[in-house]
Amino acid sequence: VQLQASGGGLVQPGGSLRLSCVASGITLSMYKMGWYRQAPGSQRELVALIDNPGGTTYNEPVKGRFTISRDNAKNTVQLQMNTLKPEDTAVYYCSARSRYVNRSYWGQGTLVTVSS
């Protein structure tokens, strides 16, 4: 199983980025997908979750700015991030949690840096 995250980079405050996670080795429709992030010196925290069908959950700091979506046919999940703030700087991780058994997978992370 692989979760390949991409789309991170350096962006100015107020800018946008779109993260993508491509899953292989699993059937995406059987998993609840999520994005988490970990800033330097901090614990990993939830950013957003999306179930199947697409019920969503967002952590309070990103509500109204970030949007999580999924495409089961393409085995991908995206995170559209708008109005980025310096405090959004972190390594962002894609996760997959089975809806049926106690099994989870993590991607390798992609770095997002928000700075002028």
TAMO-V426886 format. One record per helix or strand. SS is the DSSP state (a for helix, b for strand). FROM is the first residue (numbers start at 1). TO is the last residue. If there is no record, write none. Layout:
BEGIN
SS	FROM	TO
SS	FROM	TO
END
This chain:
BEGIN
b	2	6
b	9	11
b	17	24
a	28	30
b	31	38
b	45	50
b	56	58
a	60	62
b	66	71
a	72	74
b	76	81
a	86	88
b	90	98
b	104	106
b	110	114
END
